[in-house]
Amino acid sequence: MRRKNRLSPLLMLAGFLLFAGVGWSAGPADKKAPPPLPPTSAPQAPFSFNPAGKADPFKPFVDVELAHRKRLEMEKKKNLPLSPLQRAGVESFRLLGIAGNETQKTALIADAAGKTYSLSVGTRIGLHNGRVVGIRSDRVLVEEPAMTKGRQAKARIIEMKLRREGEEGRP
C-alpha cells in the first residue's frame, strides 16, 4: 500500500491562496499629490472650555455627606426599625445559649415565632433603641435609654437570663 502524501493538499491550498490574493490586492498608489489647503487669513483662537451649565464629569454621583445625614435621620425617626430585633420589646425574646471565650462572646436568642438571632456587644435590640452592653456566662445585659416627659433620663439595664431545661419563669 502506498502512503498518501499529506503535504500535497496543503501545498495546493497555499498556492491557491497566493494566486487568489494577487487579484484582490489594491492597485498601484496614485502618484498625484493631494491638493494644497487654502491659506487661512486669520489665526484660530486657542480652545477654551466654559463649564457654565454643564455637569462636572469628576463629581461623584452620591454625595457622601448627604447620604450620612440621611442615614442619621432615618435612625432618629424610629418609624421603620432597621432590623427584626428592633420590631419587638426586649422582654419578648428568649435567651437560648451563650458561646465564645472571655474576650468575645455571642448569644443566641429566639423571638415569639421561634426565629433565632445572634447577639454580640453593640447589637441594637428592642423597641426603645436598646443596645447589648455585656454578655456574661449566664445572662445578656441590654441598656435602654429611659425617656421621662420628653427628655432623656438615666438608662435602665435589662437582664436576659439563661434558663436551664425544665426551668420556668419569665424569658
TORLUMVO-408119 format. One record per residue (C-alpha): chain; x, y, z; residue in three letters. Coordinates in steps of 0.05 Angstrom, whole numbers, always signed. Example, Ala and Ser with C-alpha at 12.3 -4.5 7.8 and 13.67 -1.06 7.14 Angstrom:
! residues 2
<mol=A; east=+246; north=-90; up=+156; type=ALA>
<mol=A; east=+273; north=-21; up=+143; type=SER>
END
This chain:
! residues 171
<mol=A; east=+0; north=+0; up=+0; type=MET>
<mol=A; east=+23; north=+69; up=-16; type=ARG>
<mol=A; east=+23; north=+124; up=+35; type=ARG>
<mol=A; east=-12; north=+187; up=+13; type=LYS>
<mol=A; east=+29; north=+249; up=+14; type=ASN>
<mol=A; east=-1; north=+296; up=+65; type=ARG>
<mol=A; east=+37; north=+357; up=+42; type=LEU>
<mol=A; east=+7; north=+360; up=-27; type=SER>
<mol=A; east=-63; north=+385; up=-6; type=PRO>
<mol=A; east=-30; north=+438; up=+38; type=LEU>
<mol=A; east=+15; north=+460; up=-19; type=LEU>
<mol=A; east=-45; north=+465; up=-65; type=MET>
<mol=A; east=-83; north=+507; up=-14; type=LEU>
<mol=A; east=-24; north=+553; up=-4; type=ALA>
<mol=A; east=-16; north=+562; up=-79; type=GLY>
<mol=A; east=-89; north=+577; up=-88; type=PHE>
<mol=A; east=-88; north=+630; up=-32; type=LEU>
<mol=A; east=-25; north=+661; up=-61; type=LEU>
<mol=A; east=-54; north=+669; up=-131; type=PHE>
<mol=A; east=-123; north=+689; up=-106; type=ALA>
<mol=A; east=-93; north=+742; up=-62; type=GLY>
<mol=A; east=-57; north=+775; up=-121; type=VAL>
<mol=A; east=-123; north=+790; up=-156; type=GLY>
<mol=A; east=-153; north=+822; up=-94; type=TRP>
<mol=A; east=-96; north=+867; up=-76; type=SER>
<mol=A; east=-102; north=+941; up=-85; type=ALA>
<mol=A; east=-75; north=+972; up=-148; type=GLY>
<mol=A; east=-15; north=+1018; up=-150; type=PRO>
<mol=A; east=-20; north=+1080; up=-108; type=ALA>
<mol=A; east=-39; north=+1146; up=-141; type=ASP>
<mol=A; east=+20; north=+1187; up=-157; type=LYS>
<mol=A; east=-19; north=+1252; up=-152; type=LYS>
<mol=A; east=-7; north=+1295; up=-90; type=ALA>
<mol=A; east=-67; north=+1319; up=-51; type=PRO>
<mol=A; east=-90; north=+1389; up=-68; type=PRO>
<mol=A; east=-59; north=+1443; up=-23; type=PRO>
<mol=A; east=-103; north=+1472; up=+31; type=LEU>
<mol=A; east=-126; north=+1544; up=+21; type=PRO>
<mol=A; east=-86; north=+1593; up=+63; type=PRO>
<mol=A; east=-122; north=+1618; up=+125; type=THR>
<mol=A; east=-123; north=+1692; up=+133; type=SER>
<mol=A; east=-134; north=+1696; up=+209; type=ALA>
<mol=A; east=-101; north=+1651; up=+262; type=PRO>
<mol=A; east=-150; north=+1610; up=+302; type=GLN>
<mol=A; east=-161; north=+1627; up=+375; type=ALA>
<mol=A; east=-138; north=+1574; up=+426; type=PRO>
<mol=A; east=-192; north=+1528; up=+453; type=PHE>
<mol=A; east=-224; north=+1548; up=+519; type=SER>
<mol=A; east=-276; north=+1508; up=+558; type=PHE>
<mol=A; east=-334; north=+1543; up=+592; type=ASN>
<mol=A; east=-364; north=+1496; up=+645; type=PRO>
<mol=A; east=-425; north=+1541; up=+656; type=ALA>
<mol=A; east=-488; north=+1498; up=+651; type=GLY>
<mol=A; east=-451; north=+1433; up=+643; type=LYS>
<mol=A; east=-445; north=+1375; up=+692; type=ALA>
<mol=A; east=-378; north=+1363; up=+725; type=ASP>
<mol=A; east=-354; north=+1295; up=+700; type=PRO>
<mol=A; east=-309; north=+1284; up=+761; type=PHE>
<mol=A; east=-362; north=+1297; up=+814; type=LYS>
<mol=A; east=-387; north=+1233; up=+847; type=PRO>
<mol=A; east=-460; north=+1214; up=+836; type=PHE>
<mol=A; east=-472; north=+1203; up=+911; type=VAL>
<mol=A; east=-455; north=+1258; up=+960; type=ASP>
<mol=A; east=-424; north=+1222; up=+1019; type=VAL>
<mol=A; east=-442; north=+1276; up=+1070; type=GLU>
<mol=A; east=-514; north=+1278; up=+1046; type=LEU>
<mol=A; east=-520; north=+1202; up=+1049; type=ALA>
<mol=A; east=-492; north=+1203; up=+1120; type=HIS>
<mol=A; east=-541; north=+1257; up=+1142; type=ARG>
<mol=A; east=-600; north=+1218; up=+1112; type=LYS>
<mol=A; east=-578; north=+1154; up=+1148; type=ARG>
<mol=A; east=-575; north=+1191; up=+1214; type=LEU>
<mol=A; east=-645; north=+1220; up=+1202; type=GLU>
<mol=A; east=-673; north=+1150; up=+1188; type=MET>
<mol=A; east=-642; north=+1124; up=+1253; type=GLU>
<mol=A; east=-674; north=+1181; up=+1292; type=LYS>
<mol=A; east=-744; north=+1171; up=+1262; type=LYS>
<mol=A; east=-758; north=+1103; up=+1292; type=LYS>
<mol=A; east=-816; north=+1094; up=+1244; type=ASN>
<mol=A; east=-781; north=+1039; up=+1207; type=LEU>
<mol=A; east=-736; north=+996; up=+1251; type=PRO>
<mol=A; east=-672; north=+975; up=+1218; type=LEU>
<mol=A; east=-672; north=+902; up=+1239; type=SER>
<mol=A; east=-723; north=+849; up=+1262; type=PRO>
<mol=A; east=-692; north=+853; up=+1332; type=LEU>
<mol=A; east=-719; north=+925; up=+1337; type=GLN>
<mol=A; east=-791; north=+906; up=+1320; type=ARG>
<mol=A; east=-806; north=+875; up=+1388; type=ALA>
<mol=A; east=-792; north=+891; up=+1460; type=GLY>
<mol=A; east=-732; north=+860; up=+1496; type=VAL>
<mol=A; east=-779; north=+821; up=+1541; type=GLU>
<mol=A; east=-808; north=+783; up=+1482; type=SER>
<mol=A; east=-741; north=+749; up=+1465; type=PHE>
<mol=A; east=-717; north=+685; up=+1499; type=ARG>
<mol=A; east=-643; north=+672; up=+1511; type=LEU>
<mol=A; east=-625; north=+603; up=+1484; type=LEU>
<mol=A; east=-550; north=+599; up=+1493; type=GLY>
<mol=A; east=-483; north=+635; up=+1500; type=ILE>
<mol=A; east=-418; north=+615; up=+1465; type=ALA>
<mol=A; east=-348; north=+642; up=+1460; type=GLY>
<mol=A; east=-288; north=+656; up=+1503; type=ASN>
<mol=A; east=-272; north=+710; up=+1554; type=GLU>
<mol=A; east=-254; north=+763; up=+1502; type=THR>
<mol=A; east=-311; north=+753; up=+1453; type=GLN>
<mol=A; east=-379; north=+722; up=+1467; type=LYS>
<mol=A; east=-441; north=+711; up=+1425; type=THR>
<mol=A; east=-511; north=+699; up=+1449; type=ALA>
<mol=A; east=-568; north=+663; up=+1413; type=LEU>
<mol=A; east=-639; north=+688; up=+1424; type=ILE>
<mol=A; east=-707; north=+669; up=+1396; type=ALA>
<mol=A; east=-768; north=+712; up=+1384; type=ASP>
<mol=A; east=-841; north=+692; up=+1397; type=ALA>
<mol=A; east=-846; north=+658; up=+1329; type=ALA>
<mol=A; east=-784; north=+615; up=+1343; type=GLY>
<mol=A; east=-738; north=+651; up=+1295; type=LYS>
<mol=A; east=-667; north=+655; up=+1322; type=THR>
<mol=A; east=-618; north=+712; up=+1321; type=TYR>
<mol=A; east=-546; north=+721; up=+1345; type=SER>
<mol=A; east=-525; north=+778; up=+1390; type=LEU>
<mol=A; east=-457; north=+809; up=+1404; type=SER>
<mol=A; east=-437; north=+870; up=+1444; type=VAL>
<mol=A; east=-464; north=+932; up=+1409; type=GLY>
<mol=A; east=-524; north=+899; up=+1375; type=THR>
<mol=A; east=-587; north=+942; up=+1375; type=ARG>
<mol=A; east=-648; north=+906; up=+1404; type=ILE>
<mol=A; east=-718; north=+926; up=+1428; type=GLY>
<mol=A; east=-769; north=+980; up=+1413; type=LEU>
<mol=A; east=-735; north=+1033; up=+1455; type=HIS>
<mol=A; east=-668; north=+1034; up=+1419; type=ASN>
<mol=A; east=-634; north=+986; up=+1468; type=GLY>
<mol=A; east=-562; north=+962; up=+1458; type=ARG>
<mol=A; east=-527; north=+900; up=+1483; type=VAL>
<mol=A; east=-473; north=+924; up=+1532; type=VAL>
<mol=A; east=-449; north=+858; up=+1560; type=GLY>
<mol=A; east=-453; north=+783; up=+1552; type=ILE>
<mol=A; east=-437; north=+742; up=+1613; type=ARG>
<mol=A; east=-434; north=+667; up=+1622; type=SER>
<mol=A; east=-508; north=+663; up=+1643; type=ASP>
<mol=A; east=-540; north=+729; up=+1621; type=ARG>
<mol=A; east=-542; north=+785; up=+1570; type=VAL>
<mol=A; east=-545; north=+857; up=+1592; type=LEU>
<mol=A; east=-585; north=+906; up=+1549; type=VAL>
<mol=A; east=-583; north=+981; up=+1562; type=GLU>
<mol=A; east=-644; north=+1022; up=+1542; type=GLU>
<mol=A; east=-647; north=+1098; up=+1548; type=PRO>
<mol=A; east=-705; north=+1117; up=+1593; type=ALA>
<mol=A; east=-747; north=+1176; up=+1570; type=MET>
<mol=A; east=-786; north=+1217; up=+1621; type=THR>
<mol=A; east=-831; north=+1273; up=+1596; type=LYS>
<mol=A; east=-793; north=+1284; up=+1531; type=GLY>
<mol=A; east=-723; north=+1287; up=+1559; type=ARG>
<mol=A; east=-672; north=+1233; up=+1568; type=GLN>
<mol=A; east=-662; north=+1207; up=+1638; type=ALA>
<mol=A; east=-618; north=+1152; up=+1667; type=LYS>
<mol=A; east=-612; north=+1090; up=+1625; type=ALA>
<mol=A; east=-642; north=+1025; up=+1650; type=ARG>
<mol=A; east=-608; north=+957; up=+1647; type=ILE>
<mol=A; east=-649; north=+896; up=+1627; type=ILE>
<mol=A; east=-622; north=+827; up=+1641; type=GLU>
<mol=A; east=-639; north=+768; up=+1597; type=MET>
<mol=A; east=-623; north=+706; up=+1638; type=LYS>
<mol=A; east=-605; north=+638; up=+1611; type=LEU>
<mol=A; east=-656; north=+586; up=+1634; type=ARG>
<mol=A; east=-638; north=+514; up=+1646; type=ARG>
<mol=A; east=-681; north=+458; up=+1618; type=GLU>
<mol=A; east=-746; north=+450; up=+1655; type=GLY>
<mol=A; east=-739; north=+517; up=+1690; type=GLU>
<mol=A; east=-800; north=+562; up=+1681; type=GLU>
<mol=A; east=-808; north=+636; up=+1690; type=GLY>
<mol=A; east=-801; north=+700; up=+1651; type=ARG>
<mol=A; east=-758; north=+694; up=+1589; type=PRO>
END
